[in-house]
C-alpha cells in the first residue's frame, strides 16, 4: 500500500511540474533609442600648498603685542597663524574646489537627464504648465 502511495505521489509531482513548464509568459524585447550621452569634462584639482604656523604659550617671545594679548583673552594654549600669501592660497583653493564641485554636479545632471529621457516614468507630467487663476 505504501508502494502505491509513493508511486502516486511521484506521478502527481511530475505532472504538476510539467504543467508549470508549459505556461510561458508573453515577453517582448523592447529596444530604446537612447540619446547620445555627453558628459562634461572635469578639470584636475590642483591645490596650492599652505603652511600653518603654530604659536604656543611656551614659545612666545615675551614681546608685548597682539600675541600676548590673544593668549590672555582666550582660553587656548596655542594660536594658528598664516602669512598673507598662505591666506591668499586658502582663498584660491576654496574657489578651485567650488569650481570642481560645480563641474561634478554638471556631470551628475547629465547622467540624470540621460536616464530620465531614456526611461520615462509613469505619472510624470508632460512639462506643460497651466496657469490657474
N, C-alpha and C positions, 0 to 999 in steps of 0.2 A: 504494500500500500504506500509505503514511503517512497519507493522507487517511482511509482506512478506520479506522486505529488511533485517529486523533483523534476521529472521529465516534463510535466505540465507547466511548472513554473519556468523552466528553461525555454520552452516553446513560447510562452507568453512574453517573456523578457525579450527574446529575439524578435518576435512580431512587433512589439512596441518600439524597439529601437529601429527597426526597419521602417516603420510608419513615420517616424520623425525625419528620417533621411529623405523621404520623398517630397516633403514640403520645403520648398525653397522660396525665400522672399524675392520679390521683384526688386532688382537693383539696376541702376543705370549709372554709367560713368559720365560725369559732367566735367568738362574742362573749362576753366575760367580764363578769359583773356585778361591777363593782368597788365597793368600799365608798367612801363619801364621804371624800375626803382632807381632814383637818383638821390644819392646820399651826399650832402655837402661835406667837404673835407674839414678836418680839424687840424689846426696848426700845432706843432710841437710846443709844449710849455717849457720855456726857459726862464728860470727864476734867478734873480741876482743874489749874490751872497750878502749876508747881513752879519755883522759882528756885534754881538751883545757884550757890553761891559758891565760887570757886576761889582758894585761898590758895597763893601760890608762895613759894619761899625768898627771892626778891629783894624781895617786897612785904611781908615780915613786919615787924612794928612794933618788934621788938627787946625787947619787954617779956618778962620771964620768965613762963613758964606752960606750959600743955599743948601749945600750937602749936610752940614752940621745941623742947620735949622730943620731940614726934612727929617733927619733922624730924631730930633727932639719932638717934632709934631706927630710923627707917625709911629705906629706900633711895629713896623717891620724891622728886621735885623739887617736887611740889605736892600739896595736900590739897583735898578737896571737902567743903563744909560746907552744912548746911541749917538753916533756922530750925525751931522747933518746929512751926509751922503748916504749913510745907512737908513736914516729915516726916509729919505727920498726913494731908496731901493724898496722899502716896505710898500710905499705908495705905488710904485711901478709894478711890483709883484702882485699886489691886490688887483690892479687894473688888468694885468695879464691873466690872472685866474678867472676874473669875471668874464673876460672875453672868451676864454676856453670853455667856461660853463655854458655860455650862450651858444657856442658852436656845437657842443654836445646836445644841448636842448633842441637845436635845429635838426640834428640827426634823429633824435627821438621822434620829433614831429613828422619827419619824412617817413619813418617806419610806420608810425600810426596812420598817416594818410594812406600809405601803400596798402596796409592790411584792412583799413576801413573801406576803401574803394573796392578791393578785391573780394571781400567777404561782407556783403551788406547784411545788416541785422534787421530782423523783423521789428516792426513797430517804430522804426526810426522815421523822423519827419523827413519830408522831401525837400527841405531847405526853403520853402516858401514862407514868407512872413505875412501874417494877416494883421491888419490894423483894426482893432475893435474899439469903437467909440461908444 
